[in-house]
Amino acid sequence: YDVGLTSASDTIRIIWAYLLAMLEVDRKFHTNHPGFLVFDEPRQQGAEKVSFDALLHRAAQTADANQQVIFTTSEDKSLLEAMLATIKCKYTRFDGKILKPI
């Protein structure tokens, strides 16, 4: 559905909102939602840092409902750690590639 927005960052923020909304709906109504989300490089469409920070803060609220949101990102370490400083979360950093040939 074309909502009339022109930028990729506008579109990605709509997708983020939809995904989180479906997760949050599951808190009040019986749905088939598995109770977790996985975001892979959510800023790849050029969303502003302030938008990504807001996404992280909203996603952190899922812990109170026994839900989980997992993020994978190659975001700058210092920026990401600054964003996570005020969020209750588990942060695991991997140096290099996570999957490697044996």
Secondary structure, 3 states (H helix, E strand, C coil): CCCCCCCHHHHHHHHHHHHHHHHHHHHHCCCCCCCEEEEECCCCCCCCHHHHHHHHHHHHHHHHHCCEEEEECCCCHHHHHHHHCCCCCCCCCCCCCCCCCC
